[in-house]
Amino acid sequence: MNALDQQAHDETVPGPPLPLLGGRWTARVARAEGADLDLVHGWMQSPHIDAFWHQAWPRERWYEEIAGHLAGDAILPVIVDLDGRPLAYIEVYRVMRDRLAGHYPHLPHDLGLHIAIGDAEKTGRGLGRTLLRVLADGLLAADPACVRVVAEPDITNEPSLRAFEAAGFRPAGKVEFPDKTAALMVRPRGEEAMPG
């Protein structure tokens, strides 16, 4: 495939979808203003999130970040609620439009996840692994052409790595970024609703 054909093919792949969740879980696109902006900005100041996201930015910078994502087709900013209460900020990204694309043989419809559980008191209770499983299932349901969901948590974030593995993601090597060494974690289609 030549460069023009590749570009035309890339443009036919839609932006990342909103995960299809059910039961106690709901997902909605985050807004770049108001309560959503306050929530995400506040969460990002939390030490347990800043330790790995490194985005304890001013509110105005978070406005620009979320608005930029909403204007593009690479990253979808999402708020996930549990029992009607906000639990996590998620970024669903299309790998082919992300820096991860150059680090493994990705497929056009591969989807990736960044996840931040807002309240530190909600971590370490198994919620993360449940959320990751629900999100992976929800993304595979939302995009039938997607055959795997990936993530690249920092290799030093052991609780996150354990949660991804418990949710059915499998280690697939290391990825070197300028700001971190990441573990490539892959959740293939066909492993939905695994116990854990």
C-alpha positions as CSV (number, residue, x, y, z in Angstrom):
1,M,0.0,0.0,0.0
2,N,1.5,3.3,-1.0
3,A,1.4,6.4,1.2
4,L,-1.7,7.9,-0.4
5,D,-3.6,4.7,-0.2
6,Q,-2.5,4.3,3.5
7,Q,-3.7,7.9,4.2
8,A,-7.0,7.3,2.5
9,H,-7.4,4.0,4.5
10,D,-6.5,5.8,7.8
11,E,-9.2,8.4,7.2
12,T,-11.9,5.8,6.8
13,V,-11.2,4.5,10.3
14,P,-13.5,6.4,12.7
15,G,-12.5,8.1,15.9
16,P,-12.6,6.1,19.1
17,P,-16.1,5.1,20.2
18,L,-17.8,5.5,23.6
19,P,-17.7,2.2,25.3
20,L,-21.0,0.4,25.6
21,L,-21.5,-0.2,29.3
22,G,-24.4,-1.7,31.3
23,G,-25.6,-2.6,34.7
24,R,-24.1,-0.3,37.4
25,W,-21.7,1.3,34.9
26,T,-22.3,4.3,32.5
27,A,-19.9,6.2,30.3
28,R,-20.4,9.6,28.7
29,V,-18.2,12.0,26.7
30,A,-16.5,14.4,29.0
31,R,-17.2,18.1,28.5
32,A,-14.5,20.7,28.4
33,E,-16.3,23.0,30.8
34,G,-18.4,23.1,33.9
35,A,-18.6,20.2,36.3
36,D,-16.7,17.8,34.1
37,L,-13.8,20.1,33.8
38,D,-13.8,20.8,37.5
39,L,-13.9,17.0,38.2
40,V,-11.0,16.1,35.8
41,H,-8.9,19.0,36.9
42,G,-9.4,18.1,40.6
43,W,-8.7,14.4,40.1
44,M,-5.5,15.2,38.2
45,Q,-4.1,17.1,41.2
46,S,-4.4,14.0,43.3
47,P,-1.0,12.5,44.2
48,H,-2.1,8.9,43.2
49,I,-2.9,10.1,39.7
50,D,-0.2,12.7,39.2
51,A,2.5,10.1,40.1
52,F,1.8,8.4,36.7
53,W,-0.1,10.9,34.6
54,H,2.1,13.9,35.4
55,Q,-0.7,16.2,34.3
56,A,-1.5,18.2,37.4
57,W,-2.1,21.2,35.1
58,P,-4.0,24.4,35.7
59,R,-7.7,24.3,35.0
60,E,-7.2,26.3,31.8
61,R,-4.7,23.8,30.4
62,W,-7.2,21.0,31.1
63,Y,-9.9,22.9,29.2
64,E,-7.5,23.1,26.2
65,E,-6.7,19.4,26.5
66,I,-10.3,18.1,26.6
67,A,-11.5,20.6,24.0
68,G,-8.6,19.5,21.7
69,H,-9.5,15.9,22.1
70,L,-13.2,16.6,21.4
71,A,-12.2,18.5,18.2
72,G,-10.1,15.6,16.8
73,D,-10.5,11.9,16.0
74,A,-7.6,10.4,18.0
75,I,-8.7,10.5,21.6
76,L,-12.2,10.5,23.2
77,P,-12.3,11.9,26.8
78,V,-14.8,9.9,28.9
79,I,-16.2,10.1,32.4
80,V,-17.3,6.7,33.8
81,D,-19.9,6.5,36.6
82,L,-20.6,3.7,39.0
83,D,-24.1,3.7,40.4
84,G,-24.6,7.2,39.1
85,R,-21.5,8.7,40.7
86,P,-18.3,9.7,38.8
87,L,-15.5,7.2,39.3
88,A,-12.9,7.6,36.6
89,Y,-11.6,9.7,33.8
90,I,-10.8,7.6,30.7
91,E,-9.1,8.4,27.5
92,V,-10.0,6.0,24.7
93,Y,-7.6,6.4,21.8
94,R,-7.2,5.0,18.3
95,V,-3.7,3.5,18.3
96,M,-3.0,4.4,14.7
97,R,-3.3,8.1,15.6
98,D,-1.2,7.8,18.9
99,R,2.5,7.7,19.7
100,L,2.1,4.0,20.6
101,A,1.6,3.2,16.9
102,G,5.3,3.1,16.1
103,H,6.0,0.6,18.9
104,Y,4.2,-2.5,17.9
105,P,2.5,-3.9,14.7
106,H,-0.9,-2.3,15.3
107,L,-4.1,-2.9,13.4
108,P,-6.2,0.0,12.0
109,H,-9.0,-0.5,14.5
110,D,-6.9,-1.2,17.6
111,L,-8.1,0.9,20.6
112,G,-6.1,2.0,23.6
113,L,-7.1,3.1,27.1
114,H,-5.7,5.6,29.6
115,I,-7.5,5.3,33.0
116,A,-7.5,7.4,36.2
117,I,-9.7,6.4,39.1
118,G,-10.5,9.8,40.8
119,D,-10.8,8.9,44.4
120,A,-7.7,7.3,46.0
121,E,-10.0,5.6,48.6
122,K,-11.7,3.7,45.7
123,T,-8.4,2.1,44.6
124,G,-6.9,-1.1,45.9
125,R,-10.4,-2.7,46.3
126,G,-10.7,-4.6,43.0
127,L,-12.7,-1.8,41.3
128,G,-9.9,-1.1,38.8
129,R,-9.8,-4.6,37.5
130,T,-13.6,-4.7,37.2
131,L,-13.6,-1.3,35.4
132,L,-10.9,-2.4,33.0
133,R,-12.8,-5.6,32.1
134,V,-16.0,-3.7,31.7
135,L,-14.3,-1.0,29.5
136,A,-12.5,-3.6,27.3
137,D,-15.8,-5.5,26.8
138,G,-17.6,-2.2,26.1
139,L,-15.1,-1.1,23.5
140,L,-15.1,-4.4,21.7
141,A,-18.9,-4.2,21.6
142,A,-18.8,-0.6,20.4
143,D,-16.4,-1.3,17.5
144,P,-17.0,-4.8,15.9
145,A,-13.9,-4.2,13.7
146,C,-11.7,-3.9,16.7
147,V,-10.0,-7.2,17.6
148,R,-8.0,-6.0,20.6
149,V,-7.8,-3.3,23.2
150,V,-4.3,-2.2,24.5
151,A,-2.8,-0.1,27.2
152,E,0.6,1.1,28.2
153,P,0.9,1.6,31.9
154,D,4.2,2.6,33.5
155,I,6.2,-0.6,34.4
156,T,6.7,0.8,37.9
157,N,2.9,1.0,38.5
158,E,2.6,-2.5,39.9
159,P,-1.0,-2.1,41.2
160,S,-2.1,-1.0,37.6
161,L,-0.2,-3.9,36.0
162,R,-1.9,-6.4,38.3
163,A,-5.3,-4.9,37.6
164,F,-4.8,-5.1,33.8
165,E,-3.7,-8.7,34.1
166,A,-6.7,-9.6,36.3
167,A,-9.0,-7.9,33.7
168,G,-7.7,-10.2,30.9
169,F,-4.9,-8.0,29.4
170,R,-1.7,-9.9,28.6
171,P,1.9,-8.5,28.7
172,A,3.3,-8.1,25.2
173,G,6.6,-6.4,25.8
174,K,8.0,-3.1,26.9
175,V,7.7,0.3,25.2
176,E,10.2,3.1,25.6
177,F,8.7,6.6,25.6
178,P,10.6,9.8,26.4
179,D,8.7,10.1,29.7
180,K,8.3,6.5,30.8
181,T,9.0,2.9,30.2
182,A,5.7,1.2,29.6
183,A,4.4,-2.3,29.6
184,L,2.3,-3.0,26.5
185,M,-0.8,-4.8,27.7
186,V,-3.1,-6.4,25.2
187,R,-6.7,-7.7,25.6
188,P,-7.8,-9.7,22.5
189,R,-11.3,-10.2,21.4
190,G,-12.7,-13.6,22.5
191,E,-11.7,-13.1,26.1
192,E,-14.7,-11.1,27.1
193,A,-16.3,-11.6,30.5
194,M,-13.3,-13.5,31.9
195,P,-13.6,-14.2,35.6
196,G,-11.1,-12.4,37.8
